[in-house]
């Protein structure tokens, strides 16, 4: 078996058949390691994407998506999809996954980097890869976890609202759209079509920025491109509330048909409508859409904000590792990184308001 590097968009597109064959066989894959999601993200990715392919003769048995970032003075390597992917991992033939982990560990070790960032890991094979690297003398600079919430879905909406959530949550969720229709004469609800997808993506980014702030120009470039590509690939659902032509609130979800999982990725709303609780209504609409489409699993993905527990009781966590090489160079970079991050956050707060980030 041998490792081959997949550089450039044309080379990545040529791997689609093999990649998707392995996706179908791999129970540990997710929508974020799917060929279609990674293809949608590549043109707008924060870091320069590539992949390692493990070949057995002419047959591909595993892929590890990766990305390069930083500069010549701060060379960073990332597991592919960061930072937009809520889950990261690899794709492999289950029967040869152990061999793939060893081969990928050798290949990662041979890459030129100062820091290896395996963040939002939702794949035990990548955790094993990290341990293999540590066994070879690399240092774990930091580890962390991010909790998340999910739930198994019943076969009907009625069963979900009567068996899975409290009476208070049910009442609050079900009355939102009625209250909005009463309070907002021009209230309407929509999902995009091929003809108006761009307007819906812009509305989603607008309401998310209204709620959370940040750099809206970068958000339009990154999430606008990602959402449009994911919609074209058939793995995105968007739900929008409107006051006439003004977006009130929106929700975006990525669809993992192979594992029957509906992942709620982004929520946002205009705070001038906050008293009408549009976010609760959109959560209910998304869960009902998942049930109607016969998904078996609803996932709030990354983060365990308090409201999520009311709808999804099951707790899980993704893991984060940062590895560095031994030596003075790595020690100097480790010393400077938090100081640079602090300065960037201070600049972001000045530009976009307190608590914001790039």
VENJO-V315833 format. One record per pair of residues at least 12 apart in sequence whose C-alpha atoms are under 6 Angstrom apart, sorted by the first residue. I is the first residue (numbers start at 1). J is the second residue. If there is no record, write none. Layout:
BEGIN
i=I j=J
i=I j=J
END
This chain:
BEGIN
i=1 j=55
i=1 j=56
i=2 j=54
i=2 j=55
i=3 j=53
i=3 j=54
i=4 j=52
i=4 j=53
i=5 j=51
i=5 j=52
i=6 j=50
i=6 j=51
i=6 j=52
i=7 j=50
i=22 j=92
i=22 j=93
i=31 j=256
i=32 j=85
i=40 j=226
i=40 j=229
i=40 j=230
i=41 j=226
i=44 j=222
i=47 j=67
i=47 j=68
i=47 j=69
i=48 j=67
i=48 j=68
i=49 j=66
i=49 j=67
i=50 j=66
i=50 j=67
i=51 j=64
i=51 j=65
i=51 j=66
i=52 j=64
i=61 j=92
i=61 j=93
i=62 j=91
i=62 j=92
i=63 j=90
i=63 j=91
i=64 j=90
i=65 j=80
i=66 j=78
i=66 j=79
i=66 j=80
i=67 j=80
i=75 j=113
i=75 j=114
i=76 j=113
i=76 j=114
i=76 j=115
i=77 j=116
i=78 j=116
i=78 j=117
i=79 j=118
i=86 j=302
i=87 j=120
i=87 j=121
i=87 j=122
i=88 j=120
i=88 j=121
i=88 j=122
i=89 j=121
i=89 j=123
i=101 j=129
i=105 j=129
i=114 j=324
i=115 j=323
i=115 j=324
i=116 j=322
i=116 j=323
i=117 j=321
i=117 j=322
i=118 j=320
i=118 j=321
i=119 j=320
i=119 j=321
i=120 j=318
i=120 j=319
i=120 j=320
i=121 j=318
i=121 j=319
i=122 j=318
i=138 j=324
i=138 j=325
i=139 j=323
i=139 j=324
i=140 j=322
i=140 j=323
i=141 j=322
i=141 j=323
i=142 j=321
i=142 j=322
i=143 j=320
i=143 j=321
i=144 j=319
i=144 j=320
i=145 j=318
i=145 j=319
i=145 j=320
i=146 j=317
i=146 j=318
i=147 j=303
i=147 j=304
i=147 j=316
i=147 j=317
i=148 j=301
i=148 j=302
i=148 j=303
i=148 j=304
i=148 j=315
i=148 j=316
i=148 j=317
i=149 j=300
i=149 j=312
i=149 j=314
i=149 j=315
i=150 j=298
i=150 j=299
i=150 j=300
i=150 j=312
i=150 j=314
i=151 j=297
i=151 j=298
i=151 j=312
i=151 j=314
i=152 j=296
i=152 j=297
i=153 j=296
i=153 j=297
i=157 j=288
i=173 j=280
i=173 j=281
i=176 j=281
i=186 j=243
i=186 j=244
i=187 j=242
i=187 j=243
i=188 j=241
i=188 j=242
i=189 j=240
i=189 j=241
i=190 j=240
i=191 j=238
i=191 j=239
i=203 j=247
i=204 j=250
i=207 j=249
i=207 j=268
i=207 j=269
i=207 j=270
i=208 j=268
i=210 j=270
i=211 j=268
i=211 j=269
i=214 j=352
i=214 j=356
i=214 j=357
i=235 j=254
i=235 j=255
i=236 j=253
i=236 j=254
i=236 j=255
i=237 j=252
i=237 j=253
i=238 j=251
i=238 j=252
i=239 j=251
i=248 j=269
i=248 j=270
i=249 j=268
i=249 j=269
i=250 j=267
i=250 j=268
i=251 j=266
i=251 j=267
i=252 j=265
i=252 j=266
i=253 j=265
i=260 j=295
i=260 j=296
i=261 j=295
i=261 j=297
i=261 j=298
i=262 j=298
i=262 j=299
i=263 j=299
i=263 j=300
i=264 j=300
i=345 j=357
END
